[in-house]
Amino acid sequence: MSETRYPYVWLNVTEDVSDEASVALFDLGALGVEERDATTIVKGEAGKVTLVASFEDQASAEAAILELPAAWSPALHEVVGDAWRDEWKKYFKPFAVCEGIVVRPPWEPYDATQGEHVLELEPGRAFGTGLHETTSLVASELARVRPELSGKPILDVGCGSGILALIALALGASKARAIDIDPDAAAVTRENAARNGLTERVETDTTSVHQIDRQFPVVLANIEAHVLIPLAEPITKTVMPGGLLVLSGILVPQKDQVLAAYPTFMLEGAPERGEWIALSLRAPRG
């Protein structure tokens, strides 16, 4: 019996066109797109961003390649069998995601030191181990405003694995509303909340941010600039007057473009890490 084959289209692009290339892959039928660079667990090509897009079958992948610019070096790859699914796990070790918070996978033991809070995380089918700079930037901003989190609910837009919602809870937030349009992400967030005994404090589902009808003192959105910009209006409506909005998934050159989409919010901080930047924005007090 032949083993299952999984078709992928690989692109090696420059940082400034990686968002455009990701959108193009989805438009051509990609089921998912993984981004690899110098900061990810599995590295991309040196000096480039490697995009790995999965497709339903080989014909779909080959048709997409014909539509993509030759300058992006599109190439068809196949993975045979299922062992590859766990290959990334050997790179995922316990690490401090921000001051006082350590993230560990279920298969790696870790003895916490005094004052450390350990979160057990299995990203599974969703984005978010905490190792990527976009996630750690938000985690560090949450640690910075820890007193502001104390006893308050937060909203995590595009929650992925749920890591940011769990970090916020570990830093003192009372409850987390975590939403993601990907059903797998919502399911993984529920699983990770259960792993950490936080089921009762995390509400997660596939509700669109357009449908959130309440406001929160702290809102997080670690997505991508090309998503954060068109979602600016519904996202800002979820932030209480005077509340904090932390945006991430933004390349440094995209800073001004994203800020322009949130004109009524005051920039409170813009930490950078590698090629990425997070924006901490303060809502007007009304």
Residue, then its C-alpha position, 0 to 999 in steps of 0.5 A: m500500500s503506497e504512503t500518502r503524499y502531501p503536495y507543497v509549493w515553496l517560495n523564496v521571497t524577500e521580506d517586502v513581498s512576503d505578505e503579497a506572496s502569502v495572499a497570492l498563494f491563498d488566492l490560488g487555493a492554498l489550504g495553509v501557508e507556513e512562513r520560515d525565516a531566521t526567527t522560526i523553529v525551522k529556518g528559511e533560506a538565508g536572507k529570504v522568507t521561505l513560504v511553504a503552502s499546502f494544497e489539496d492535490q498535486a494538480s492544484a499545486e502545479a496550477a498555482i505554480l504556473e500563475l506565480p511570478a518566476a522571480w519568487s522561484p516557485a517549486l513543487h515539493e512532496v512529503v511522503g508519509d506522516a512522520w514529518r508532522d512531528e519533526w518540528k517537536k525536536y526544536f521546541k524546548p522550554f523557554a522564557v517568553c517574557e519575564g516570569i513566564v516559561v512556556r514548555p511543550p508537553w513532552e519536555p519536563y521543566d522545573a520552575t524556579q521561584g517566581e516563574h509561572v510555567l505554561e504547557l503548550e501544544p500548538g498542534r494545528a495552530f500558529g503560536t509556540g511563542l518562539h516567533e518574535t511577533t508573539s514574544l513582542v506581545a508577551s513582553e508588552l503584557a509583562r510591561v503592563r502587568p498591573e493594568l491586566s490585574g483582575k481584568p478581562i482581555l480579548d485575543v483576536g486571531c488567537g492561534s494556539g491561545i498562547l497570548a490569552l494564556i500568558a495574559l491570564a498567567l500575568g493576572a487577567s481575570k478572563a480571556r475571550a479568544i477568537d479565531i476564524d480557523p476552527d482548528a485554532a479555536a479547538v487548540t486554544r480550548e485544549n491548551a486552556a484545559r492543559n493549564g487548568l484554565t478552561e473556566r477562564v477562557e472562552t474561545d470560538t470562531t466568532s468574527v471580530h465584527q460580531i464582538d458586541r462588548q468592549f475590553p480594557v486590553v485587546l490583543a491582535n497578533i495577525e499580519a499587517h494586511v489583515l490588521i489594516p482592513l480590520a481596524e474599525p471592528i478591532t477598535k470598537t472592541v477597546m474600552p475608552g482609555g484601554l490598551l490595544v496591542l498589535s503585532g505581526i507587523l514588519v518594521p517598514q509597515k509601521d506607519q501604514v498600520l498606524a494610519a489605520y488607527p488614527t484616533f489611538m495614541l502610540e504608547g510603545a513600539p518595541e522591535r525585535g529583528e524585522w518585526i515591530a509591535l504597536s501598543l496603542r491607547a484608546p481615546r478616553g472619550 
